[in-house]
Amino acid sequence: MASPAPACCKTPSSPEGGVAETQKTKRFITDNYELSKEELDGLMKEGEEERPFLVVHHLLDVKEAGVPVLLPGTQVICRVDSTERYTTRSKKYLEEYLNGLLENSFCKNFHGMLEFLDVSALSFVSELGPKGLEGSIFKRSGGHRIQGLNCIGHHQFCFRWSKRWLVVKDSFLLYMNRENGVVCFVLVFDPEFKVQVGRAYTDTKYGVCIQNFTRNLVIKCNSYRQAHWWSHEINRLAEPCEFLQVQRFGGFAPPRENTLTKWYVNGSGYFADLADALEQAKEEIFITDWWLSPEVFLKRPATGTYWRLDQILKRKAEQGVKVCVLLYKEVEMALGINSGHSKKTLMDMHPNIKVMRHPNHMSAVVFFWAHHEKMVAIDQSVAFVGGLDLAFGRWDDSQYRLTDTVPTETANHISEEVPKAPISEPEAADSGDQVDGSNSAQDPKPPEPEEVNAEDLKNNTQLWLGKDYSNFIKRDWVQLDRPFEDNIDRTEVPRMPWRDLSAALHGKAARDVARHFIQRWNFAKIFKYKNIRSTFFPCLLPKSHSTADALPFTVPGSGKASVQVLRSVDCWSAGTCDSSILNAYIHTIDNSEHYIYIENQFFISCADGKNVHNGIGDAIVKRILRAHSEQKKYRVFVVVPLLPGFEGDISEGGGKAIQAILHFTYRTMCRGEYSILMRLRELEDQWSEYITLCGLRTHSQLSQSLVTELIYVHSKTLIADDRRYIIGSANINDRSMLGSRDSELAVLVEDEERIPSIMGGEEYQAGPLTLALRKECFRVLLGADSEPQIDIDDPISDLFFFVGWNTTAKLNAKIYDKIFRCLPCNSVHNMRELKEHSGLERLCDTHPQQAKEELEAVRGLLVHFPLNFLSEENLLPPLGSKEGMAPTELWT
């Protein structure tokens, strides 16, 4: 146990951290990898003022290689602090004596001297922050505040004391086994952090209790004075930490000003930038997904495996990068995402790739909730968040193709199909908007598709290989361990396009994202693997925000704005509680002045205190009524998928899961006393001046037949006033928003700069990032590029709202209904009418040429959401069905 040391060592510090390049394959500590000679020489090189971050992952290697703890060639000077125990003269003699010892290299590196000086290999890793406080302590086992982590009766007889090395940094503390270099536990500072001294808090004489949301860590001291010294010094170091305060919206991280950030609409640009960023990784890659497909290609069309996710991660692991992946462990009877296959595939590729699945449903007593967030962090300096899993079916672009062919015109325009010439691998890196083709005109009945040869893609022209070509409402994914076999017949079934939004962020905001991942990783490690060798899944350490501005690389096209990281987490998911996404949504709606634009996979809200609890829908109603009472123009745009993403034949009712989600969606929109439109009834028919509810649909030609399909809106986005937006993984439902259910991650981006624009016919100062995002959304949805008369500059003008938006949505829906009799639609109110509707002839079948000509009038992708579909039916699952026996919370 280190005592109140009269002497402290001082070494010169550098404001910038160095990163050592790695040349050979390296492994985690358990794999007994020895650092290369070049790396060791770099660590022993004189004149270096700091240790590279790689030391964190090689503490035992560094020790066994004889790398000195103190920096070679750096002068260490001891200074005796002022204290009543020493006179001025004795202080001088003591300083001279200690400095004389430190001039001797043997004494300088003797473990006793190092312990006296309170230094370790982590002392000089600048990216962990200032040296902080270190020392040898005895810690007591147990103390975890999360159910299931403690041995029963640990306070009475089941605990044990262990000698450890305690390290206190600027935003966390850890203890480690100094003999084998293993970091055993990391305690991050949070609003629950406190340090208490005395038997009343520790049940131990001279004990110190260090507490955060997840644990009460008890250490034992030698004296009353020493216990109070530890308490005082820990509090002194932790006091400036911003994570000790509850931040805006009840979140864990504050807004980060002047943050480089970039938004993405659709997966093509997002996946391409992510692939390039992964290539830049030097130290760590963190990934968490609801579903991860190792075989997904990040750049397309693929003419090799270079840009396949598993190959990218393998390549970086071979270069020494530590890859940590957290996956949602699904209930296999309910979901077929096969996280076990994903884990095995990645873990078999290289020892530097570690994959954990969470939760263990039985021990955690979590059966209905999921880890739904999607995030990648690279070197804790650049992060990607949003709605896109690195999985099959997610890659798309603004053309939203229904077929894996190359039309000569853009989506919603029918043309002859032409073959697409193969492209080389370098060209594929920038070919996100290109498509492939086939000669369906010469072969109207092509043979059954064969499995793609995933290793020989030289002549490939397909954008979606194997399971990546999907229509999950027609058929959900199966046999994911055979990824390159088609899941549906692509010659007969159109794919379902996927619309999604994501964001990239840098610097301190990226460190916030990484800190969240680290908190979840370390929590899952303790919860699931506390009885497994602690070295197999390493504890991760958050980098200091004091070094976050030194960016090793940036994502091209990023702009500066204020960025706040938000989340939904609970004790089961991260060991702490947070519902800042919901609070940010409601605050943004309440404080919006002109409009809000919502794109979301779900729209289940309007609290009733019984089945639905999130108040997003209530905030929308409140804001519209306020605008009406003030006689001010205000618009609400809502875009959601026309059908929920569950397998089912909508012509036969769609299945009970589809119907259950539709029930709660309609309950939010227009049916029942709590619905938005019912609560706007005092406006009578004027509600349509304030809110519009839409979905997306497109059409194409497949095997010489006209086809249509809805575009699956998977986005989780809110845009307000052309000045701020939220992008993340959180749906508008209780599962995502309450915090106590699914875990989620999002960012609130607020423009700090202003550019001239127009709002309501008047000059307006808009934010450049938000304005560009809103215009990109409107441009694609309305087909504005091919319709110059559509002016998307002013989002709330009567001309745009009533003609540009609503008339377009109404006309498109009418055309699709006439030609395809597509479902859902307003003319079908009950199951009898649904059956009759399914038997009617379709114009696309009886008069294809006429249908083709009439489809030319379709503009963009927007259609009105059919508010009257099955309005006479009770869409809740029957009580006797398995869906009916599930708790209501499963659907809301």
Summary of the structure (lengths in Angstrom):
residues: 892
radius of gyration: 29.9
end to end distance: 52.8
largest distance: 106.6
contacts: 3065
relative contact order: 0.10
helix: 32%
strand: 21%
